[in-house]
Amino acid sequence: MIRIELDDVPLALAEGLTLDALLDMQGVARDAVATAVDGVFVPRSARAGFLLADGARVTLFQPIVGG
């Protein structure tokens, strides 16, 4: 069991969970949010292989588009 924070809400999760799986568990549309773990941006293409570690702080935010 690991403990993380998702947008400042503590969660207890099974070990070996990926960022993509966390989004699925929370019912978050993967294409609707951008993600950061411990303040570092994680691109969509990396989420499926990004294992969450104990103590990780996950932040979801709306992607900014345009210029």
C-alpha positions in Angstrom: 0.0 0.0 0.0 1.3 3.5 -0.9 0.0 6.9 0.2 -0.2 9.8 -2.3 -2.0 13.1 -2.6 -4.2 13.9 -5.6 -4.9 17.6 -5.7 -4.2 17.8 -1.9 -6.6 14.9 -1.1 -4.8 11.9 0.6 -5.3 8.5 -1.0 -4.1 5.0 -0.1 -3.5 2.9 -3.2 -2.1 -0.4 -4.2 1.6 -0.5 -5.1 2.5 -0.6 -8.8 -0.3 1.8 -9.8 0.5 4.0 -12.9 -0.6 7.6 -13.3 -2.9 6.4 -16.2 -4.6 3.9 -13.9 -5.1 6.5 -11.2 -6.9 8.7 -13.7 -9.1 5.8 -14.7 -9.9 5.0 -11.0 -10.9 8.6 -10.4 -13.1 8.8 -13.5 -10.9 11.5 -15.0 -11.0 11.9 -18.8 -7.3 11.5 -19.7 -7.5 14.0 -22.6 -9.2 16.6 -20.4 -6.3 17.2 -18.0 -2.6 17.8 -17.8 -0.7 16.1 -15.0 2.3 16.8 -12.8 3.9 14.6 -10.1 5.9 16.3 -7.4 5.7 19.5 -9.4 7.1 18.0 -12.6 5.0 17.8 -15.7 4.2 14.3 -16.9 3.1 14.2 -20.6 0.2 12.1 -21.7 2.5 9.7 -23.6 4.4 8.9 -20.4 1.5 8.3 -18.0 1.0 4.6 -18.8 4.5 3.8 -17.7 4.7 6.3 -14.9 4.6 4.3 -11.6 3.4 6.3 -8.6 5.7 6.2 -5.5 4.8 6.4 -1.9 4.4 10.1 -0.9 3.9 11.3 -4.5 1.9 14.6 -4.9 -0.2 14.4 -8.1 -1.7 17.6 -9.5 -4.3 17.7 -12.3 -4.8 20.9 -14.2 -6.4 22.2 -17.4 -3.9 22.2 -20.3 -3.1 25.6 -21.8 -3.3 25.8 -25.5 -2.7 28.6 -28.0 0.0 31.1 -28.1 
